[in-house]
Amino acid sequence: MTPRARRILGKATVVTIIAIVATFGLSFTARLALQMPIDWLSWVECTFIPILIGMPVASYIFSQAETIQDTCDKLEKSNAALRETHDRLTFVTSHDPMTGLLSRGEFIARMARNRDVGECETLLLIDPDHFSLINDKHGYSKGDEALIRIAKALVYMSRPGDAIGRLGGGEFGVLLRDVCEEQAIIIAENIRRHIEGIPWVQRRHNDVKVTVSIGGAEIARHADAQDVLRAAGRCLFEAKRRGRNRVSFECEIPRLLNVEDPRTGRG
């Protein structure tokens, strides 16, 4: 006998016993009140009628209850599996698969949210210096390793609540919450120094040296996300123009100077 059948039989037996006792009590009380004799037929009726009626009915009811409970359990498991799948798909679509940081779309969506009066946020754009040379000289696997280690450094140096994303190629973004320009410059400098100090493994006696340039821009209350990205991109370009491995919140760039755009990955 299966555990399910044992549970149904046990519950039905308990209900049937209660029905027998109740039948005896009601029948004998009525007979005594009406001064009717209690003969052997009364005992048989009070014993077998509840068994013949109560046992099948109780078994059916408890069988249906078990079926409903099994269905509810299966639905709960399916719902949990769907939630897990949904969470996994949401993470995959909103995060960069290599670094685990926010994707460009999700990062920009967080930039574009409405801000309260007096709320101050700052965007940092971080781009590795001469990243294409790392790929050309040491291979793409070393370039991917550099991006992953930079991503880990950004997570380590950022605060809870800050948003960190990979915006494409070697470019990263950090959205600093409740931070204005003065404090953002300090945080950006700490990030730059930390990445510059990362120990890299030598390969064929050639040091793999990775530095980053950082451009920053404050985000006004009703600022457009693309405008902020362009402003921070100009500051990043300025940091590259000034010699790389530096932080810039200044966006004025001489037009006649021929300097490669860092967004191409060749800066």
FISE-956323 format. One record per residue (C-alpha): residue in three letters; x, y negated, z; chain. Coordinates in steps of 0.02 Angstrom, whole numbers, plus 32768, in hexadecimal, padded with zeros to 4 digits. Layout:
BEGIN
  rest     u     v     w  kette
   Ala     X     Y     Z      A
...
***
This chain:
BEGIN
  rest     u     v     w  kette
   Met  8000  8000  8000      A
   Thr  8042  7F57  7FD0      A
   Pro  8059  7ECB  8050      A
   Arg  7FCC  7E6B  7FF9      A
   Ala  7F54  7EFF  800A      A
   Arg  7F85  7F17  80C0      A
   Arg  7F61  7E5F  80E5      A
   Ile  7EB6  7E68  8090      A
   Leu  7E87  7F0B  80E8      A
   Gly  7EC0  7EC9  8191      A
   Lys  7E5C  7E28  8182      A
   Ala  7DC2  7E83  8141      A
   Thr  7DCB  7F01  81D0      A
   Val  7DD4  7E77  8252      A
   Val  7D3E  7E1E  8205      A
   Thr  7CDC  7EC4  81FB      A
   Ile  7CFF  7EEB  82B2      A
   Ile  7CC1  7E3E  82E3      A
   Ala  7C25  7E5A  8278      A
   Ile  7C04  7F02  82CE      A
   Val  7C15  7EB6  837B      A
   Ala  7BA4  7E25  834B      A
   Thr  7B23  7E9B  8301      A
   Phe  7B20  7F05  839D      A
   Gly  7B0C  7E6B  840A      A
   Leu  7A7E  7E20  83A5      A
   Ser  7A22  7EC4  8385      A
   Phe  7A29  7F05  8437      A
   Thr  79FD  7E5A  847F      A
   Ala  7965  7E50  840E      A
   Arg  792E  7F02  8437      A
   Leu  793E  7EE4  84F1      A
   Ala  78DE  7E41  84E5      A
   Leu  7853  7E95  8482      A
   Gln  785A  7F2E  84F2      A
   Met  7882  7F9F  8460      A
   Pro  78DE  8042  847A      A
   Ile  7996  8051  844D      A
   Asp  79A9  80FA  83F6      A
   Trp  7A34  814B  8391      A
   Leu  79F5  80F9  82F1      A
   Ser  7A15  804F  833D      A
   Trp  7ACA  807F  835D      A
   Val  7ADD  80C0  82AB      A
   Glu  7A90  8024  825F      A
   Cys  7AFB  7FAE  82C7      A
   Thr  7B98  800F  829A      A
   Phe  7B8B  803D  81E3      A
   Ile  7B27  7FAC  819A      A
   Pro  7BB1  7F2B  81C4      A
   Ile  7C34  7FA5  8182      A
   Leu  7BD8  7FC5  80DF      A
   Ile  7BB4  7F0D  80C0      A
   Gly  7C3B  7EAD  811E      A
   Met  7CD3  7F13  80E9      A
   Pro  7CBD  7EFF  802B      A
   Val  7C88  7E49  8038      A
   Ala  7D19  7E1D  80AC      A
   Ser  7D94  7E7B  803F      A
   Tyr  7D59  7E1D  7FA4      A
   Ile  7D61  7D74  7FFB      A
   Phe  7E10  7D92  803F      A
   Ser  7E49  7DD9  7F97      A
   Gln  7E10  7D39  7F42      A
   Ala  7E65  7CD2  7FC8      A
   Glu  7F09  7D30  7FAA      A
   Thr  7EF8  7D15  7EEF      A
   Ile  7EDA  7C5A  7F08      A
   Gln  7F6F  7C4F  7F7E      A
   Asp  7FDF  7CAA  7F01      A
   Thr  7FA6  7C32  7E79      A
   Cys  7FC9  7B9C  7EE8      A
   Asp  8077  7BDE  7F0F      A
   Lys  809C  7BF8  7E56      A
   Leu  805C  7B49  7E2E      A
   Glu  80C8  7AFF  7EB7      A
   Lys  8161  7B59  7E74      A
   Ser  8139  7B21  7DC3      A
   Asn  8120  7A6E  7E00      A
   Ala  81C7  7A73  7E5C      A
   Ala  821D  7AB7  7DC0      A
   Leu  81CD  7A2E  7D56      A
   Arg  8205  79A8  7DD1      A
   Glu  82B6  79ED  7DCF      A
   Thr  82B7  79F3  7D12      A
   His  8271  7942  7D09      A
   Asp  82F4  7901  7D82      A
   Arg  837D  7959  7D1F      A
   Leu  833F  7912  7C7A      A
   Thr  832E  7865  7CC7      A
   Phe  83E1  786E  7D06      A
   Val  8422  78AD  7C5F      A
   Thr  83CA  7824  7BFC      A
   Ser  83FD  7799  7C74      A
   His  84B2  77CC  7C97      A
   Asp  8551  77DF  7C33      A
   Pro  8578  789A  7C24      A
   Met  8635  7889  7C35      A
   Thr  8646  7811  7CC8      A
   Gly  859D  7826  7D1D      A
   Leu  8585  7769  7D1F      A
   Leu  84EA  7710  7CE0      A
   Ser  84D0  770E  7C25      A
   Arg  84D2  7669  7BC7      A
   Gly  8415  7663  7BB7      A
   Glu  83F6  7687  7C6F      A
   Phe  847C  760A  7CA5      A
   Ile  8431  757F  7C3A      A
   Ala  8383  75AA  7C7C      A
   Arg  83C2  758E  7D2C      A
   Met  8410  74EA  7CF6      A
   Ala  836C  74B1  7CAB      A
   Arg  8302  74C7  7D48      A
   Asn  82AC  7432  7D97      A
   Arg  830B  73DA  7E21      A
   Asp  82CA  737D  7EB8      A
   Val  82EC  72C6  7ED8      A
   Gly  839D  72AE  7F19      A
   Glu  83D2  735F  7EEC      A
   Cys  8480  7361  7EA0      A
   Glu  84CD  73EC  7E37      A
   Thr  856C  73F6  7DD1      A
   Leu  859B  7463  7D3E      A
   Leu  864B  74A7  7D28      A
   Leu  8684  74EF  7C81      A
   Ile  871C  7561  7C93      A
   Asp  877F  759A  7BFC      A
   Pro  8822  7600  7BFA      A
   Asp  88B7  75A9  7BAB      A
   His  88FD  75F8  7B0C      A
   Phe  8886  768B  7B21      A
   Ser  8897  76BF  7A6A      A
   Leu  8953  76D2  7A86      A
   Ile  8933  774C  7B14      A
   Asn  88CB  77B8  7A9F      A
   Asp  894A  77AB  7A13      A
   Lys  89E3  77C9  7A80      A
   His  89A4  7848  7AFF      A
   Gly  890B  7894  7AAD      A
   Tyr  8850  787F  7AC4      A
   Ser  884C  78F3  7B5B      A
   Lys  88BF  787B  7BB5      A
   Gly  8851  77EB  7B7E      A
   Asp  87B8  7843  7BC4      A
   Glu  8816  7863  7C66      A
   Ala  883F  77AA  7C70      A
   Leu  8789  777B  7C5B      A
   Ile  8752  77F6  7CE1      A
   Arg  87D4  77B7  7D5C      A
   Ile  87A3  7704  7D3A      A
   Ala  86ED  7733  7D57      A
   Lys  871A  7784  7DFE      A
   Ala  877D  76E9  7E2E      A
   Leu  86E7  767B  7E08      A
   Val  8676  76E7  7E73      A
   Tyr  86F7  76E4  7EFF      A
   Met  870E  7627  7EF9      A
   Ser  8656  75F9  7EE8      A
   Arg  85D7  75E8  7F72      A
   Pro  8534  7647  7F8F      A
   Gly  84AF  75F4  7F26      A
   Asp  8524  75BB  7E9C      A
   Ala  84FF  7602  7DEF      A
   Ile  858D  764E  7D8A      A
   Gly  857E  7680  7CD4      A
   Arg  85E1  76B4  7C3E      A
   Leu  85AD  763E  7BB4      A
   Gly  8603  7696  7B25      A
   Gly  86B2  76CE  7AF4      A
   Gly  8726  7697  7B7E      A
   Glu  86BC  7608  7BBE      A
   Phe  866C  760F  7C6A      A
   Gly  85F5  759B  7CC3      A
   Val  85DD  7578  7D7C      A
   Leu  8544  751A  7DB9      A
   Leu  856D  74CC  7E61      A
   Arg  84D4  74AA  7ECB      A
   Asp  84C9  7411  7F3C      A
   Val  8575  73D8  7F01      A
   Cys  859F  732F  7EB6      A
   Glu  8637  7302  7E4E      A
   Glu  86B4  72E1  7EDA      A
   Gln  869A  7389  7F2E      A
   Ala  8689  73E1  7E86      A
   Ile  8737  73A5  7E54      A
   Ile  877F  73F3  7EF2      A
   Ile  8725  7498  7ED1      A
   Ala  875E  7497  7E1B      A
   Glu  8812  7479  7E4E      A
   Asn  8809  7509  7ECA      A
   Ile  87C5  757A  7E41      A
   Arg  884F  7544  7DC9      A
   Arg  88D8  7563  7E49      A
   His  8890  760A  7E7D      A
   Ile  888B  764A  7DC9      A
   Glu  893A  7607  7DA8      A
   Gly  8978  7668  7E3E      A
   Ile  892C  770F  7E0C      A
   Pro  89B9  7791  7E01      A
   Trp  89BD  77E1  7D55      A
   Val  8A16  7883  7D28      A
   Gln  8AAC  7870  7CB7      A
   Arg  8AA5  78C6  7C0F      A
   Arg  8B47  78E5  7BB0      A
   His  8B9F  785F  7C16      A
   Asn  8B21  77DD  7BDD      A
   Asp  8ABE  7785  7C65      A
   Val  8A04  777B  7C4B      A
   Lys  89E7  76CB  7C8A      A
   Val  8934  768E  7C8D      A
   Thr  88FE  75DE  7CB6      A
   Val  8859  7586  7C9B      A
   Ser  881E  74D9  7C6E      A
   Ile  8780  7498  7CC2      A
   Gly  8707  7412  7C8D      A
   Gly  867B  73D3  7CFD      A
   Ala  85DF  736A  7CF4      A
   Glu  855B  7338  7D72      A
   Ile  84A8  736B  7D4C      A
   Ala  8428  72E1  7D5E      A
   Arg  8378  7307  7D99      A
   His  8326  730A  7CEE      A
   Ala  83C1  732F  7C87      A
   Asp  83B6  739F  7BEF      A
   Ala  841D  743E  7C04      A
   Gln  846A  7432  7B56      A
   Asp  849D  737D  7B75      A
   Val  84F3  73B1  7C17      A
   Leu  854B  743F  7BBF      A
   Arg  858A  73C8  7B39      A
   Ala  85C7  734D  7BBC      A
   Ala  8623  73D4  7C1C      A
   Gly  8667  7418  7B77      A
   Arg  86B2  736E  7B4D      A
   Cys  8704  7369  7BF8      A
   Leu  8747  7419  7BDC      A
   Phe  878B  73DF  7B34      A
   Glu  87DE  734D  7B8D      A
   Ala  8830  73C4  7C0A      A
   Lys  8875  7428  7B77      A
   Arg  88B3  738A  7B22      A
   Arg  8910  7352  7BBE      A
   Gly  8977  73F1  7BC2      A
   Arg  8902  7479  7C02      A
   Asn  8902  74CB  7CAF      A
   Arg  88A8  7435  7CF8      A
   Val  87FE  73F1  7D2B      A
   Ser  87A8  7360  7CD4      A
   Phe  8706  7304  7CF5      A
   Glu  8733  727F  7C75      A
   Cys  86E5  7292  7BC9      A
   Glu  873A  720E  7B5C      A
   Ile  879F  7261  7AD3      A
   Pro  8805  7203  7A50      A
   Arg  87B9  7226  79A6      A
   Leu  885D  7227  7946      A
   Leu  88AE  72AD  79B0      A
   Asn  88B0  7356  795B      A
   Val  888F  73D2  79E6      A
   Glu  8836  7478  79D0      A
   Asp  878C  7488  7A24      A
   Pro  8794  74FD  7ABB      A
   Arg  86EB  7546  7A8D      A
   Thr  873C  759E  79F8      A
   Gly  87A4  7608  7A6E      A
   Arg  8843  75C4  7A21      A
   Gly  8867  7540  7AA2      A
***
